[in-house]
């Protein structure tokens, strides 16, 4: 269970960092962000998460708000995985979690 909680937490952290990086790079690149190689690379990393959130959100949510919803969902997933990992570590002992 510790491996599962750690893995989910790691995937959530990668998605969160990629989303934040994509947002910051979008701010810096402006209207030419679609031509930026690194922006497209981050877009490839976040695309599975964004498509999943788009599939579960109602159509009332605009497409431009889906990345923000993805960020919120991944933050909640990260928080739940962190709490689960802490609970598992408390149960089995801190020495086994290192």
C-alpha positions as CSV (number, residue, x, y, z in Angstrom):
1,X,0.0,0.0,0.0
2,X,2.9,2.3,0.7
3,X,4.2,1.8,-2.8
4,X,0.7,2.6,-4.3
5,X,0.4,5.8,-2.2
6,X,3.9,6.9,-3.1
7,X,3.3,6.2,-6.8
8,X,0.0,8.1,-6.9
9,X,1.6,11.0,-5.0
10,X,4.5,11.0,-7.5
11,X,2.3,11.1,-10.6
12,X,0.2,13.9,-9.0
13,X,3.4,15.9,-8.3
14,X,4.6,15.5,-11.9
15,X,1.2,16.6,-13.3
16,X,1.1,19.6,-10.9
17,X,4.5,20.7,-11.8
18,X,3.9,20.3,-15.5
19,X,0.7,22.3,-15.3
20,X,2.3,25.1,-13.4
21,X,5.3,25.1,-15.7
22,X,3.0,25.2,-18.8
23,X,1.1,28.1,-17.3
24,X,4.2,30.1,-16.5
25,X,5.7,29.4,-19.9
26,X,2.4,30.4,-21.5
27,X,2.7,33.7,-19.7
28,X,6.2,34.3,-20.9
29,X,5.7,33.1,-24.5
30,X,2.4,35.0,-25.0
31,X,0.6,34.4,-28.2
32,X,3.5,32.4,-29.7
33,X,3.3,29.7,-27.0
34,X,2.1,27.0,-29.4
35,X,5.3,27.4,-31.4
36,X,7.5,26.9,-28.3
37,X,9.0,23.4,-28.0
38,X,9.0,23.3,-24.2
39,X,5.4,24.5,-24.0
40,X,4.4,21.6,-26.4
41,X,6.4,19.2,-24.3
42,X,4.6,20.2,-21.2
43,X,1.3,20.0,-23.1
44,X,2.1,16.4,-24.0
45,X,2.8,15.6,-20.3
46,X,-0.5,17.2,-19.1
47,X,-2.7,16.1,-22.0
48,X,-3.9,12.8,-20.4
49,X,-4.8,14.5,-17.2
50,X,-6.6,17.4,-18.9
51,X,-8.5,15.0,-21.2
52,X,-9.6,13.0,-18.2
53,X,-10.9,16.1,-16.3
54,X,-12.6,17.3,-19.5
55,X,-14.4,13.9,-19.7
56,X,-15.7,14.1,-16.1
57,X,-16.6,17.8,-16.0
58,X,-20.0,19.0,-17.3
59,X,-20.1,20.8,-20.6
60,X,-20.9,24.1,-18.8
61,X,-17.2,24.3,-17.9
62,X,-15.4,26.2,-20.7
63,X,-12.5,24.5,-22.4
64,X,-10.1,27.3,-21.3
65,X,-11.0,26.5,-17.6
66,X,-10.2,22.8,-17.9
67,X,-6.5,23.2,-17.1
68,X,-7.4,25.1,-13.9
69,X,-9.9,22.3,-13.0
70,X,-7.2,19.8,-13.7
71,X,-4.9,21.6,-11.4
72,X,-7.5,21.5,-8.6
73,X,-8.3,17.8,-9.1
74,X,-4.6,16.9,-9.1
75,X,-4.0,19.0,-6.0
76,X,-6.8,17.1,-4.2
77,X,-5.4,13.7,-5.5
78,X,-1.9,14.8,-4.2
79,X,-3.4,15.8,-0.8
80,X,-5.3,12.5,-0.4
81,X,-2.2,10.4,-1.4
82,X,0.0,12.4,1.0
83,X,-2.5,11.8,3.9
84,X,-2.7,8.1,3.0
85,X,1.1,7.8,2.9
86,X,1.4,9.5,6.3
87,X,-1.2,7.2,7.8
88,X,0.6,4.1,6.4
89,X,3.9,5.3,7.7
90,X,2.4,5.9,11.2
91,X,0.9,2.4,11.2
92,X,4.1,0.6,10.1
93,X,6.6,2.8,11.8
94,X,8.7,5.6,10.5
95,X,11.8,3.5,10.1
96,X,10.1,1.3,7.4
97,X,9.1,4.4,5.4
98,X,12.6,5.7,4.9
